[in-house]
């Protein structure tokens, strides 16, 4: 009467934006990288996430300024290392970041 009907289709849980971004970060493999662009107020608006080739934390996060054309300048510095993709996703989303597609 009040319970779920057995013949009703089960609804798939919708991922939050943070979880969806974390899944994409976790899918990075080999030498591939994922680039995000932060909101307009940031001096170094490009964030690149890559797998750490050395022992230690799983991901390396780089920060990079924009060139005169508004694209990544090519000069980036290591920002931080972490094992947690949700930590990266949360940090990017707090700063109005989104995936950057060249």
C-alpha positions as CSV (number, residue, x, y, z in Angstrom):
1,X,0.0,0.0,0.0
2,X,2.6,2.6,1.0
3,X,5.8,0.8,-0.1
4,X,7.5,0.9,-3.4
5,X,5.8,-1.2,-6.1
6,X,7.9,-4.1,-7.3
7,X,7.1,-3.5,-11.0
8,X,8.1,0.2,-10.9
9,X,11.4,1.0,-12.6
10,X,14.2,2.0,-10.3
11,X,15.4,5.5,-10.7
12,X,19.1,6.0,-11.4
13,X,20.7,8.4,-8.9
14,X,21.7,11.7,-10.6
15,X,25.2,12.8,-9.8
16,X,25.9,16.1,-8.2
17,X,28.2,18.5,-10.3
18,X,31.0,17.8,-7.8
19,X,30.6,14.0,-8.2
20,X,30.4,14.2,-12.0
21,X,33.5,16.3,-12.2
22,X,35.3,14.0,-9.8
23,X,34.4,11.0,-12.0
24,X,36.0,12.7,-15.0
25,X,39.1,13.5,-13.0
26,X,39.3,9.9,-11.9
27,X,39.1,8.8,-15.5
28,X,42.4,10.6,-16.4
29,X,44.9,8.0,-17.6
30,X,48.5,7.8,-18.7
31,X,49.9,11.1,-19.8
32,X,46.5,12.8,-20.5
33,X,45.5,15.9,-18.5
34,X,42.3,17.7,-17.8
35,X,42.2,21.6,-17.9
36,X,39.7,23.8,-16.1
37,X,39.1,27.5,-16.5
38,X,38.2,29.5,-13.3
39,X,36.1,32.6,-13.1
40,X,37.2,35.9,-14.6
41,X,38.6,37.4,-11.3
42,X,41.5,35.0,-11.2
43,X,45.0,36.1,-12.4
44,X,45.9,32.5,-13.1
45,X,42.6,31.1,-14.4
46,X,43.8,27.8,-15.8
47,X,44.0,24.7,-13.6
48,X,45.5,21.5,-15.1
49,X,45.0,18.1,-13.4
50,X,47.4,15.3,-14.3
51,X,48.4,11.9,-12.9
52,X,51.5,12.0,-10.7
53,X,54.2,10.0,-12.5
54,X,56.2,9.7,-9.3
55,X,55.4,7.9,-6.1
56,X,53.3,9.9,-3.7
57,X,49.9,11.5,-4.2
58,X,47.8,10.3,-7.2
59,X,47.1,13.8,-8.8
60,X,49.2,16.9,-9.4
61,X,47.4,20.2,-9.9
62,X,49.1,22.9,-11.8
63,X,48.1,26.6,-12.1
64,X,48.7,28.7,-15.2
65,X,48.2,32.2,-16.4
66,X,46.3,33.1,-19.6
67,X,48.3,34.3,-22.6
68,X,47.5,37.4,-24.6
69,X,45.1,35.3,-26.7
70,X,43.2,34.2,-23.6
71,X,44.4,30.6,-23.9
72,X,46.8,28.9,-21.4
73,X,50.2,30.5,-21.6
74,X,52.3,27.4,-21.4
75,X,54.0,28.5,-18.2
76,X,52.6,26.6,-15.3
77,X,53.6,25.9,-11.8
78,X,52.8,23.1,-9.4
79,X,49.9,24.1,-7.2
80,X,49.3,21.1,-5.0
81,X,49.2,17.3,-4.9
82,X,46.3,15.1,-3.7
83,X,44.8,11.7,-3.8
84,X,41.2,13.0,-3.7
85,X,39.5,13.9,-6.9
86,X,36.4,15.2,-5.0
87,X,38.7,17.7,-3.3
88,X,39.9,19.0,-6.7
89,X,36.4,19.1,-8.1
90,X,35.1,21.0,-5.0
91,X,37.9,23.5,-5.2
92,X,37.4,24.2,-8.9
93,X,33.6,24.5,-8.6
94,X,33.9,26.9,-5.6
95,X,35.9,29.2,-8.0
96,X,33.3,29.0,-10.8
97,X,35.5,26.7,-12.8
98,X,34.4,24.6,-15.7
99,X,36.2,22.2,-18.1
100,X,38.3,24.2,-20.7
101,X,38.0,23.0,-24.3
102,X,40.6,24.5,-26.6
